[in-house]
Amino acid sequence: MVKLRVRAGESIQDAVRRFRKLCERSGLRKEMRRKAYYEKPSERRRREQLKRLRKARQASRV
């Protein structure tokens, strides 16, 4: 859950901008997009496997 306290003297536009950044950093938007449609278990396993492979390749480069 993302919480944001509006600072004293902060405009609504600035608070909304900070809120959007917090949501983006927490991965909330990505998760909501992913859960918008049903994902078959086989598709989920494949996506997670590809994520692990990408992570392993990147770790081996460093």
C-alpha positions as CSV (number, residue, x, y, z in Angstrom):
1,M,0.0,0.0,0.0
2,V,1.4,3.4,-1.0
3,K,0.8,6.2,1.5
4,L,1.6,9.9,0.8
5,R,1.3,12.8,3.2
6,V,0.8,16.2,1.5
7,R,3.4,18.6,2.8
8,A,2.5,22.0,4.1
9,G,2.3,24.5,1.2
10,E,2.6,21.7,-1.4
11,S,0.4,22.1,-4.4
12,I,-1.9,19.3,-5.4
13,Q,-0.1,18.8,-8.7
14,D,3.2,18.2,-6.9
15,A,1.5,15.8,-4.5
16,V,0.0,13.9,-7.4
17,R,3.4,13.8,-9.2
18,R,5.1,12.4,-6.0
19,F,2.2,9.8,-5.7
20,R,2.7,8.6,-9.2
21,K,6.4,8.2,-8.7
22,L,5.8,6.2,-5.5
23,C,3.4,3.9,-7.3
24,E,5.9,3.4,-10.1
25,R,8.8,2.6,-7.8
26,S,6.7,0.2,-5.7
27,G,5.7,-1.8,-8.8
28,L,2.0,-1.2,-8.2
29,R,1.3,-0.1,-11.8
30,K,3.1,-3.1,-13.3
31,E,1.2,-5.5,-11.0
32,M,-2.1,-3.9,-11.8
33,R,-1.5,-4.2,-15.5
34,R,-0.4,-7.8,-15.1
35,K,-3.5,-8.7,-13.1
36,A,-6.0,-6.9,-15.4
37,Y,-6.5,-10.1,-17.3
38,Y,-6.4,-13.8,-16.2
39,E,-3.0,-15.4,-16.7
40,K,-2.9,-19.2,-17.1
41,P,-0.6,-20.9,-14.6
42,S,1.6,-22.2,-17.5
43,E,2.0,-18.6,-18.8
44,R,2.9,-17.4,-15.3
45,R,5.5,-20.1,-14.9
46,R,7.0,-19.2,-18.3
47,R,7.1,-15.5,-17.5
48,E,8.8,-16.2,-14.2
49,Q,11.3,-18.6,-15.8
50,L,12.2,-16.0,-18.4
51,K,12.6,-13.4,-15.7
52,R,15.1,-15.7,-13.9
53,L,17.0,-16.3,-17.1
54,R,17.3,-12.6,-17.8
55,K,18.5,-12.0,-14.2
56,A,21.1,-14.8,-14.4
57,R,22.4,-13.5,-17.7
58,Q,22.7,-10.0,-16.3
59,A,24.5,-11.3,-13.2
60,S,27.0,-13.2,-15.3
61,R,27.9,-10.1,-17.3
62,V,28.9,-8.1,-14.2
